[in-house]
C-alpha cells in the first residue's frame, strides 16, 4: 500500500504524463468485428479527448460507427527502466462525431500542439472531429504501481493484489 505522499506524487505524475502526451492509440472494430488499431493526435478539452481524422483513414469509419472505443496513451519505452513497466494510461471511451462549428477552443489547442497553418488547412479538407469521453481507466507506471483512475484524476485508487504463498491453484484444477 502506498503512503498518502506517495499516492499524491503518483497522481501528480499521472496528470503530468497526460499533459505531456500528444498522440493516442485508438482501438475500434472494423466492419467484420475484427480489432483495429490506429494512432491520432489529440487534445484535451472539457474532460474529453478530441481527435481530428480524415475520411480517407480507416479509423474514420470505425470511429463514426462506434459507440465506444478503447484508447491507450503510452509513454516513451526508451525512457523506461523496464519495458514491462512502461508508463501508460488506458480508458474505455464513448465516441461521438462533433461538428467543427462552435469548437474554436478545441482547434486552438490543436494549433498550439501542432501548427496553426496545418490545422487551418485540415479544416478545409475531409477531416472530422470526434470527442472521446473517457470512462473507467487504468494508469500503470511500473511494477506494483497500477491505479484505477478517472480521466481527471478525481478517482485514483492504487491497485493492490494480495498474493500469498499457497493461494495459487494448481494448473489442472478447475473452478
Residue pairs with C-beta under 8 A, 6 or more apart in sequence:
1 158
1 160
2 10
2 158
7 156
7 158
10 141
10 145
10 147
10 156
10 158
11 153
11 156
13 141
14 89
14 139
14 141
14 147
14 149
14 153
14 156
15 153
17 73
17 75
17 87
17 89
17 139
17 141
18 44
18 73
18 89
18 151
21 42
21 73
21 74
21 75
22 41
22 42
22 113
23 39
23 40
23 41
23 42
24 39
24 40
24 41
24 42
24 49
24 51
24 71
24 72
24 73
24 132
25 37
25 38
25 39
25 71
25 72
25 73
25 74
26 37
26 38
26 39
26 40
26 51
26 59
26 63
26 69
26 70
26 71
26 132
27 35
27 36
27 37
27 69
27 70
27 71
27 72
28 35
28 36
28 38
28 59
28 62
28 63
28 66
28 69
29 35
29 36
29 62
29 66
30 36
30 58
30 62
31 61
36 58
36 59
36 62
38 57
38 58
38 59
38 62
40 51
40 52
40 53
40 59
41 51
41 52
41 110
41 113
41 114
42 49
42 50
42 51
42 132
43 49
43 50
43 106
43 109
43 110
43 113
44 50
44 109
45 105
45 106
45 109
47 133
47 134
47 151
47 152
48 93
48 131
48 132
48 133
48 134
48 151
49 71
49 93
49 131
49 132
49 133
49 134
50 98
50 103
50 106
50 109
50 110
50 129
50 130
50 131
50 132
51 63
51 129
51 130
51 132
52 110
52 122
52 127
52 128
52 129
52 130
53 59
53 60
53 63
53 127
53 128
53 130
54 60
54 125
54 126
54 127
54 128
55 126
55 127
55 128
56 126
60 128
63 69
63 95
63 97
63 130
64 97
64 128
66 95
67 94
67 95
68 92
68 93
68 94
68 95
69 92
69 93
69 95
69 132
70 90
70 91
70 92
70 93
71 90
71 91
71 93
71 132
71 134
72 88
72 89
72 90
73 88
73 89
73 90
74 86
74 87
74 88
75 86
75 87
75 88
76 86
77 83
77 86
80 86
80 87
82 142
82 143
84 143
85 140
85 141
85 142
85 143
85 145
86 140
87 140
87 141
87 142
88 139
88 140
89 137
89 138
89 139
89 140
89 149
90 137
90 138
91 134
91 135
91 136
91 137
91 151
92 134
92 135
92 136
92 137
93 132
93 133
93 134
93 135
94 132
94 133
94 135
95 130
95 131
95 132
96 130
96 131
96 133
97 128
97 129
97 130
98 129
98 130
98 131
99 129
100 107
100 123
100 129
103 129
106 129
107 119
107 123
110 119
111 119
111 120
134 150
134 151
136 148
136 150
137 148
137 149
137 150
137 151
138 146
138 147
138 148
138 149
138 159
139 146
139 147
139 149
139 156
140 146
140 147
141 147
145 158
146 158
146 159
147 156
147 157
147 158
147 159
148 155
148 156
148 157
148 159
149 155
149 156
149 157
150 156
169 175
